[in-house]
Amino acid sequence: METWNLFTSNDIVVAALGILGIASVFVVFGTATSKVNKRELTMQEFYAQIRAREETKETKKLDDKSNYDTSSK
């Protein structure tokens, strides 16, 4: 039990800083993962809206072409 008495306050401070450093790594990874997931979902929704608009434009063009009236000329 005498070995615990060999630790100085500096050793305890260094150990505490090491534990805080490791904890901060986990916090940073968790935050980054969360933000990347949110961004990916936002980008998927954005591209889905763009595709829907393009499909609507294509459908409108096809409808306009099919409804073109040549009998009046």
Secondary structure, DSSP 8 states (H G I E B T S, - for coil): -GGGGG--HHHHHHHHHHHHHHHHHHHHHHHHHHHHHHHHHHHHHHHHHHHHHHHHHHHHHHHHHHT---TT-
